[in-house]
Amino acid sequence: MATTGKISREVEIKCHRHLVFELLKHRPHDTSIVDPERIEACHLVFDGAKGTAKEIIEEIDDELHKIVFKVIEGDILEVHNSFSFILMTKDVGDKKFVIWTIEFEKANPSIVDPTSYLDLVCAITGNIDSHFLK
């Protein structure tokens, strides 16, 4: 029996939030330039190991600054039946945030929640923020 789940985390950023949104909307391949320690071409490096993920942009909402990336190939799908990364940005007062949500369906209930992937995208977001502040 498959188990579905959703986990989220907010990352406060200092750069304009539209810069993060536009980079991931129009030039997601440039993230390997912005964060070469975690992204080597199309190879991800996290938890001390290299992994792969091929994603498609399934949805873009310019008003909400929302992008849904659906994983269609890679290591993630060895233990998940479906896996999506959802990016949203928002302002709260004078603060700016990137919100990452991961929606997933585990292949079996014994699989741990994919918090390491959430850690990964949040760390990449921090490096994108630093890149734009240079």
Secondary structure, 3 states (H helix, E strand, C coil): CCEEEEEEEEEEECCCHHHHHHHHHHCHHHHHHHCCCCEECCEEEECCEEEEEEEEEEEEECCCCEEEEEEEEEHHHHCEEEEEEEEEEEEECCEEEEEEEEEEEECCCCCCCCHHHHHHHHHHHHHHHHHHHC
